């Protein structure tokens, strides 16, 4: 991973909604310490048990937080895009975590070294409140995802995952194979193929050569379970509260 120039237009750390929610007086010094980075598909930001050194604030990339079993099976516990950050362990007191963080949609983001993040968390009250509220929202997402895996159909899970992912992207299209989606949801590829075919037949999505386009987000919401709305509402409530 490295910082590179980009010709797509102006950009700033405030393109990440979590950074934008920090009071301006506290945001400016932190933004000056951030490094813009290219986040590549399949890139591991951290592995289970390894010491974290940076926090990541995606702007156009999307990261999957998932757990891997001893047999090699895995499932996504939460997704992180421009609404949040990767690396809450850096300010909650742990140096590592049993989970992994892997980029599943390539794009851009900003990173901040862990020492600077921890120092700002301790010294800046506004930033601390924003990060703690995001942590609560992330816990809600993890818990809701666990319930979703247990109680909802594959089609509902796929619809929920597509909606949450597309809302994190500048455009309504994902470059994603069904095999990768199956791995993230912890199900067989055949189950994803069946569910995606049903959604495409209904006109909700279009799938072609690894590209998934959401055509009818409102209709897809009706096909999804309540989990998407629960997580989205909680995040909006927490980050829109005064700091």
C-alpha positions as CSV (number, residue, x, y, z in Angstrom):
1,X,0.0,0.0,0.0
2,X,1.3,3.4,-0.8
3,X,0.1,7.0,-1.3
4,X,-0.2,8.0,-5.0
5,X,-1.5,11.0,-6.9
6,X,-4.9,10.8,-8.3
7,X,-6.5,12.8,-11.2
8,X,-10.1,12.3,-10.1
9,X,-10.5,15.7,-8.5
10,X,-10.2,17.3,-5.1
11,X,-10.1,15.0,-2.1
12,X,-9.6,15.4,1.7
13,X,-9.9,13.3,4.9
14,X,-13.3,14.8,5.4
15,X,-14.6,12.6,2.5
16,X,-14.8,10.0,5.2
17,X,-17.9,10.7,7.2
18,X,-16.4,9.8,10.6
19,X,-13.6,12.4,10.1
20,X,-16.2,14.9,8.9
21,X,-18.1,14.4,12.2
22,X,-15.2,15.5,14.3
23,X,-15.4,19.2,15.4
24,X,-13.4,21.4,13.0
25,X,-11.0,22.6,15.6
26,X,-9.9,19.1,16.4
27,X,-10.2,17.7,12.9
28,X,-7.6,20.1,11.3
29,X,-4.5,18.9,13.2
30,X,-5.5,15.2,12.8
31,X,-6.1,15.7,9.0
32,X,-2.6,17.1,8.7
33,X,-1.2,13.8,10.0
34,X,-3.1,11.6,7.6
35,X,-1.7,9.9,4.6
36,X,-3.9,9.2,1.5
37,X,-3.5,5.6,0.4
38,X,-4.5,3.3,-2.4
39,X,-6.4,0.3,-1.0
40,X,-6.2,-2.6,-3.3
41,X,-8.6,-5.5,-3.8
42,X,-7.7,-8.4,-1.5
43,X,-5.2,-6.4,0.5
44,X,-5.0,-7.4,4.2
45,X,-4.9,-4.3,6.5
46,X,-4.3,-6.6,9.4
47,X,-4.3,-10.3,10.2
48,X,-5.5,-12.1,13.4
49,X,-3.1,-11.7,16.3
50,X,-0.8,-9.1,14.6
51,X,-0.1,-5.8,16.1
52,X,-2.0,-2.9,14.5
53,X,0.1,0.1,13.6
54,X,-2.4,2.3,11.6
55,X,-6.1,3.2,11.6
56,X,-7.7,3.4,8.2
57,X,-10.5,5.7,7.1
58,X,-11.8,4.6,3.7
59,X,-13.3,7.2,1.3
60,X,-14.0,5.1,-1.8
61,X,-12.8,1.6,-0.7
62,X,-14.8,-0.9,1.3
63,X,-13.2,-3.2,3.9
64,X,-14.5,-6.5,5.2
65,X,-13.9,-7.4,8.9
66,X,-14.2,-11.1,9.2
67,X,-13.2,-14.1,11.3
68,X,-11.5,-17.2,10.0
69,X,-12.0,-20.6,11.7
70,X,-9.4,-23.2,12.2
71,X,-10.7,-25.1,9.2
72,X,-10.2,-22.0,7.0
73,X,-13.9,-21.0,6.7
74,X,-14.7,-17.4,7.2
75,X,-17.6,-14.9,7.3
76,X,-17.9,-11.2,7.4
77,X,-18.8,-9.7,10.7
78,X,-19.0,-6.1,9.5
79,X,-18.2,-3.9,6.5
80,X,-16.5,-0.5,6.7
81,X,-16.6,2.2,4.0
82,X,-16.6,5.9,4.0
83,X,-18.9,6.0,7.0
84,X,-16.3,4.6,9.4
85,X,-12.8,3.4,10.2
86,X,-10.8,0.2,10.6
87,X,-8.7,-0.1,13.8
88,X,-10.8,0.7,16.8
89,X,-8.5,-1.6,18.8
90,X,-5.9,1.2,18.7
91,X,-7.9,3.3,21.1
92,X,-9.9,0.7,23.0
93,X,-6.7,-0.7,24.6
94,X,-5.9,-3.8,22.7
95,X,-2.9,-4.1,20.4
96,X,-4.4,-6.9,18.3
97,X,-7.6,-8.7,17.5
98,X,-8.6,-12.3,16.4
99,X,-10.3,-10.9,13.3
100,X,-9.0,-9.8,9.9
101,X,-9.5,-6.7,7.8
102,X,-9.4,-7.2,4.0
103,X,-10.2,-4.8,1.2
104,X,-13.1,-6.3,-0.8
105,X,-13.7,-3.2,-3.0
106,X,-10.6,-1.3,-4.2
107,X,-10.5,2.4,-3.8
108,X,-8.9,5.1,-1.7
109,X,-8.7,6.1,2.0
110,X,-6.6,7.7,4.6
111,X,-4.5,6.2,7.3
112,X,-3.3,7.5,10.6
113,X,-0.5,6.0,12.7
114,X,-1.8,4.4,15.9
115,X,0.2,6.5,18.3
116,X,-1.2,9.7,16.9
117,X,-4.7,8.3,17.0
118,X,-4.4,7.2,20.6
119,X,-3.0,10.6,21.6
120,X,-5.8,12.4,19.9
121,X,-8.4,10.1,21.5
122,X,-7.0,10.9,25.0
123,X,-6.6,14.6,24.5
124,X,-9.5,15.7,22.2
125,X,-12.9,15.3,23.8
126,X,-14.9,15.8,20.6
127,X,-13.0,13.2,18.6
128,X,-13.2,10.8,21.5
129,X,-17.0,11.0,21.6
130,X,-17.3,10.5,17.8
131,X,-15.0,7.5,17.9
132,X,-16.9,5.9,20.8
133,X,-20.2,6.5,19.1
134,X,-18.9,4.8,16.0
135,X,-17.6,1.9,18.1
136,X,-21.2,1.5,19.4
137,X,-22.5,1.5,15.9
138,X,-19.9,-1.1,14.8
139,X,-20.9,-3.3,17.7
140,X,-24.6,-3.0,16.6
141,X,-23.5,-4.0,13.0
142,X,-21.6,-7.1,14.3
143,X,-24.5,-8.2,16.5
144,X,-27.1,-7.6,13.8
145,X,-25.0,-9.5,11.2
146,X,-24.8,-12.5,13.6
147,X,-28.6,-12.5,14.0
148,X,-29.0,-12.2,10.2
149,X,-26.8,-15.2,9.5
150,X,-28.9,-17.2,12.0
151,X,-32.4,-16.2,11.1
152,X,-32.7,-14.9,7.6
153,X,-32.6,-16.5,4.1
154,X,-29.7,-16.4,1.8
155,X,-31.6,-14.0,-0.5
156,X,-32.3,-11.7,2.4
157,X,-28.7,-11.8,3.5
158,X,-27.5,-11.1,-0.1
159,X,-29.9,-8.2,-0.5
160,X,-28.8,-6.7,2.8
161,X,-25.2,-7.0,1.9
162,X,-25.6,-5.5,-1.6
163,X,-27.5,-2.5,-0.2
164,X,-25.0,-1.8,2.5
165,X,-22.0,-2.2,0.1
166,X,-23.5,-0.1,-2.7
167,X,-24.3,2.8,-0.3
168,X,-20.6,3.0,0.5
169,X,-19.6,3.4,-3.1
170,X,-19.7,6.5,-5.4
171,X,-21.5,4.4,-8.1
172,X,-24.1,1.7,-7.9
173,X,-21.9,-1.0,-9.3
174,X,-19.7,-3.6,-7.6
175,X,-16.8,-5.5,-9.1
176,X,-17.4,-8.7,-7.3
177,X,-17.6,-12.4,-8.2
178,X,-20.3,-14.6,-6.7
179,X,-17.5,-16.8,-5.3
180,X,-16.2,-13.8,-3.3
181,X,-19.6,-12.8,-2.1
182,X,-20.2,-16.4,-1.0
183,X,-17.0,-16.3,1.0
184,X,-17.9,-13.1,2.7
185,X,-21.3,-14.4,3.7
186,X,-20.0,-17.8,4.7
187,X,-22.3,-19.8,2.4
188,X,-21.9,-22.1,-0.7
189,X,-21.4,-20.4,-4.1
190,X,-24.4,-22.3,-5.4
191,X,-26.6,-20.6,-2.8
192,X,-25.4,-17.1,-3.9
193,X,-25.9,-18.0,-7.6
194,X,-29.5,-19.1,-6.9
195,X,-30.3,-16.0,-4.8
196,X,-28.6,-13.6,-7.3
197,X,-30.5,-15.2,-10.2
198,X,-33.8,-14.6,-8.4
199,X,-32.9,-11.0,-7.7
200,X,-31.9,-10.5,-11.3
201,X,-35.1,-12.1,-12.6
202,X,-37.0,-9.6,-10.5
203,X,-35.2,-6.7,-12.0
204,X,-33.5,-5.7,-8.7
205,X,-29.9,-6.2,-9.9
206,X,-27.9,-7.0,-13.0
207,X,-25.0,-9.4,-12.8
208,X,-22.5,-9.8,-15.7
209,X,-18.9,-11.0,-15.7
210,X,-18.1,-10.2,-12.1
211,X,-20.0,-6.8,-12.2
212,X,-23.1,-6.4,-10.0
213,X,-25.3,-3.4,-10.6
214,X,-28.2,-2.5,-8.3
215,X,-31.0,-1.4,-10.5
216,X,-33.8,-1.0,-7.9
217,X,-32.5,-0.1,-4.5
218,X,-36.0,0.4,-3.1
219,X,-37.2,-2.9,-4.4
220,X,-34.1,-4.6,-3.1
221,X,-34.8,-3.1,0.4
222,X,-38.1,-4.9,0.3
223,X,-36.4,-8.2,-0.5
224,X,-33.9,-7.6,2.3
225,X,-34.4,-8.3,6.0
226,X,-34.6,-5.5,8.6
227,X,-30.9,-5.7,9.5
228,X,-29.8,-3.2,6.9
229,X,-32.2,-0.5,8.2
230,X,-31.4,-1.2,11.8
231,X,-27.6,-0.7,11.3
232,X,-28.1,2.3,9.0
233,X,-30.4,4.0,11.4
234,X,-28.2,3.4,14.4
235,X,-25.2,4.8,12.6
236,X,-27.1,7.9,11.5
237,X,-28.4,8.5,15.0
238,X,-25.1,8.2,16.7
239,X,-23.1,10.3,14.3
240,X,-25.7,13.0,13.9
241,X,-25.8,13.6,17.6
242,X,-24.0,16.7,18.9
243,X,-20.5,16.3,20.2
